[in-house]
């Protein structure tokens, strides 16, 4: 008969792999299908831990100009804005032959994000024999922030390509917004006041550097998370030039 050929499925014996997994998962909310595609990574930081993470505090500025792009940042890193942990942090880095990225937020997350973006840009150029456009670079940055392990960062991306000069503000959830100028960080309200008054379309890079330095100086005066000088990045078709100044009088 047919039943003679059917192999009967027996219940798993106690002590088998299946029964051990069942016992391990019973009584909790563990999902055997996690992590799911597109889900954000969890972190194990408590609110108390968050107070002791090195943060850039920060004021960072990006502006498009007639000659290219100008970006500026202060130089201070702090522990929760209460204690200055470093007075000479370079918060703007080149990630592409004609593009740079500022860091704002968690120092570790920002450094990891900058390294990853630089690597991806180099790989793209090696594989395709051409540089990434700013549209592609900004899309990549947004995708990585949305789905990657880059904890608590809010950078500015700036650069030039065949279509002209570009500035993008990026938020921790992966939002990407293009603008003529933008500011991020704890001193953004103070710096925005200067840019709203002094920024004009068609500024030269030299004029824009003075405006950006004034914006950083305004934030440094009142924001405890910003201070100790200014880094200025000038981006043109020839590349990215970054200089640091401890004294604002050197650039104003």
Secondary structure by P-SEA (a helix, b strand, c coil): cccccbbbbbccccccaaaaaaaaacccccccccccccbbbbbcccaaaaaacccccbbbbbbbcccbbbbbbbbbbbccccccccccccccccccccbbbbbcccaaaaaaaaaaaaaaaaaaaaaccccccaaaaaaaaaaaaacccccbbbbbbbbccccccbbbbbcccbbbbbccccccccaaaaaaaaaaccccccccaaaaaaaaaaaaaaaaacccccccbbbbbbbcccbbbbbbbccccccc
